[in-house]
């Protein structure tokens, strides 16, 4: 299991970035929301799902990330330089928390769900979750929790009740968490 941090401080591909984080407590959402803005990078990042290839990281791109309180998943909405959605990436996690410096983190539990802007849904890394159980890197309880979380999220997506799609589009459109400070160099 790998711990991942919202500020991606060790991501060497990105050479200039800005990261901001805010705790939100509202009727619609409670938890941390972060915005990772990319100003310069060594090379773009491309991903392929089901025959579709997308650039998910490049100059001017931004990732809006949701850490819902008491949930076992994290949602990342990836936007291009025109603030158009590319995809939503949902990481299933065991735990989530916040560092002393105010950076949200999560312990990744292998399973991921990708939802493309055209509505196509992809479940990724079931084999990695199975391997982790067989190698005793996770417990049977972790395995079942990851599987149940994935089923619940997929059901919400299918029922059109997963709130993060519209929420992220609205937040990005309205410039939620956008800052004008000079980005940091790595």
C-alpha positions as CSV (number, residue, x, y, z in Angstrom):
1,X,0.0,0.0,0.0
2,X,1.4,3.4,-1.0
3,X,0.7,6.7,0.7
4,X,0.0,9.5,-1.7
5,X,0.0,13.2,-1.0
6,X,-2.2,15.9,-2.5
7,X,0.7,18.3,-3.2
8,X,2.7,15.7,-5.2
9,X,5.9,17.2,-3.9
10,X,8.0,14.3,-5.2
11,X,6.5,14.4,-8.8
12,X,9.7,15.2,-10.7
13,X,7.8,15.6,-14.1
14,X,6.3,18.9,-12.9
15,X,8.9,21.7,-12.5
16,X,6.6,24.6,-11.6
17,X,3.3,24.1,-9.8
18,X,0.9,25.7,-7.3
19,X,-0.9,23.7,-4.7
20,X,-3.7,24.9,-2.4
21,X,-5.9,23.1,0.0
22,X,-9.1,24.0,1.9
23,X,-11.3,22.2,4.4
24,X,-14.9,22.6,3.5
25,X,-17.9,21.8,5.7
26,X,-21.2,22.2,3.9
27,X,-24.4,20.3,3.1
28,X,-23.0,19.2,-0.3
29,X,-19.5,18.2,0.9
30,X,-17.4,17.9,4.0
31,X,-13.7,17.2,3.7
32,X,-10.6,18.6,2.0
33,X,-10.5,20.0,-1.5
34,X,-7.2,20.7,-3.2
35,X,-6.2,22.3,-6.5
36,X,-2.9,21.3,-8.1
37,X,-2.0,23.6,-11.0
38,X,0.7,22.8,-13.4
39,X,2.8,25.7,-14.9
40,X,5.8,23.9,-16.3
41,X,6.8,20.2,-16.7
42,X,9.5,18.1,-18.3
43,X,7.0,16.3,-20.6
44,X,3.2,15.8,-20.8
45,X,1.6,12.8,-19.3
46,X,-0.6,10.6,-21.5
47,X,-2.9,7.8,-20.5
48,X,-4.9,5.3,-22.6
49,X,-8.3,3.8,-21.5
50,X,-10.3,1.5,-23.8
51,X,-8.7,2.8,-27.0
52,X,-8.9,6.4,-26.0
53,X,-5.6,8.3,-25.4
54,X,-5.7,11.4,-23.3
55,X,-3.1,14.0,-22.1
56,X,-3.8,14.4,-18.4
57,X,-0.9,16.6,-17.4
58,X,0.6,19.5,-19.3
59,X,1.3,23.2,-19.0
60,X,-1.9,25.0,-17.8
61,X,-3.6,21.8,-16.7
62,X,-5.1,21.4,-13.2
63,X,-6.3,18.7,-10.9
64,X,-9.1,19.4,-8.5
65,X,-9.1,16.7,-5.8
66,X,-11.8,15.8,-3.2
67,X,-11.0,14.0,0.1
68,X,-14.6,13.3,1.4
69,X,-14.6,12.9,5.2
70,X,-15.0,9.4,6.4
71,X,-14.9,7.9,2.9
72,X,-12.7,5.2,1.4
73,X,-12.1,7.0,-1.9
74,X,-10.6,10.2,-3.3
75,X,-11.8,11.9,-6.4
76,X,-9.5,13.7,-8.8
77,X,-11.1,15.8,-11.6
78,X,-8.4,16.5,-14.3
79,X,-8.8,19.6,-16.4
80,X,-7.0,20.8,-19.5
81,X,-5.6,24.3,-20.1
82,X,-9.1,25.6,-21.1
83,X,-10.6,24.3,-17.9
84,X,-12.4,21.5,-19.8
85,X,-12.7,18.2,-18.0
86,X,-10.5,15.4,-19.3
87,X,-11.5,12.7,-16.8
88,X,-12.4,11.9,-13.2
89,X,-10.0,9.4,-11.4
90,X,-11.3,7.8,-8.3
91,X,-8.7,6.1,-6.0
92,X,-10.0,3.6,-3.5
93,X,-8.2,4.1,-0.2
94,X,-7.8,2.5,3.2
95,X,-7.3,5.7,5.1
96,X,-6.9,9.4,4.5
97,X,-5.5,12.2,6.7
98,X,-3.7,15.5,6.8
99,X,0.0,16.2,7.4
100,X,1.2,18.7,10.0
101,X,1.8,21.1,7.1
102,X,-1.9,20.8,6.0
103,X,-1.4,18.5,3.0
104,X,-4.1,15.8,2.6
105,X,-2.9,12.2,2.0
106,X,-4.4,8.8,1.4
107,X,-3.3,5.2,1.6
108,X,-4.0,3.8,-1.9
109,X,-5.8,0.4,-2.0
110,X,-5.0,-0.4,-5.6
111,X,-8.5,-0.2,-7.2
112,X,-9.2,2.8,-9.3
113,X,-12.2,3.9,-11.4
114,X,-11.8,6.2,-14.4
115,X,-14.8,8.1,-15.8
116,X,-14.2,9.8,-19.1
117,X,-16.0,13.0,-20.1
118,X,-18.1,10.9,-22.5
119,X,-19.4,8.8,-19.6
120,X,-17.3,5.7,-20.2
121,X,-16.3,4.0,-17.0
122,X,-13.2,1.8,-16.5
123,X,-12.3,-0.2,-13.4
124,X,-8.5,-0.5,-13.1
125,X,-6.1,-2.7,-11.1
126,X,-8.3,-5.4,-9.8
127,X,-5.3,-7.7,-10.4
128,X,-3.1,-5.5,-8.2
129,X,-5.7,-5.7,-5.4
130,X,-5.9,-9.5,-5.8
131,X,-2.1,-9.8,-5.8
132,X,-1.8,-7.6,-2.7
133,X,-4.2,-10.0,-0.8
134,X,-2.3,-13.1,-2.0
135,X,1.0,-11.6,-1.0
136,X,-0.5,-10.6,2.4
137,X,0.2,-6.9,1.8
138,X,-3.4,-6.2,2.8
139,X,-5.8,-8.1,5.0
140,X,-9.0,-9.9,3.9
141,X,-10.9,-7.0,5.6
142,X,-9.0,-4.4,3.5
143,X,-9.8,-6.4,0.4
144,X,-13.5,-6.6,1.2
145,X,-13.6,-2.9,2.1
146,X,-12.0,-1.9,-1.2
147,X,-14.4,-4.2,-3.1
148,X,-17.5,-2.8,-1.3
149,X,-16.3,0.8,-1.8
150,X,-15.8,0.2,-5.5
151,X,-19.3,-1.5,-5.8
152,X,-20.9,1.5,-4.0
153,X,-19.1,4.1,-6.1
154,X,-19.9,2.3,-9.4
155,X,-23.6,2.0,-8.3
156,X,-23.7,5.7,-7.5
157,X,-22.1,6.5,-10.9
158,X,-24.6,4.2,-12.7
159,X,-27.5,5.7,-10.8
160,X,-26.3,9.3,-11.6
161,X,-26.1,10.1,-7.9
162,X,-22.3,10.4,-7.6
163,X,-22.1,14.2,-6.7
164,X,-18.5,14.9,-7.7
165,X,-19.0,15.2,-11.4
166,X,-21.2,18.2,-11.3
167,X,-19.5,19.6,-8.2
168,X,-16.1,19.6,-9.8
169,X,-17.3,21.1,-13.0
170,X,-19.0,23.9,-11.0
171,X,-16.0,24.4,-8.8
172,X,-13.6,24.7,-11.7
173,X,-15.8,27.0,-13.7
174,X,-16.1,29.3,-10.7
175,X,-12.4,29.3,-10.0
176,X,-12.7,27.5,-6.6
177,X,-9.3,27.5,-4.8
178,X,-7.7,29.4,-7.7
179,X,-4.8,31.6,-6.6
180,X,-2.7,34.2,-8.4
181,X,0.4,33.6,-6.4
182,X,3.6,32.8,-8.2
183,X,4.0,29.0,-8.6
184,X,6.8,27.2,-6.8
185,X,9.7,25.6,-8.6
186,X,10.9,22.1,-7.8
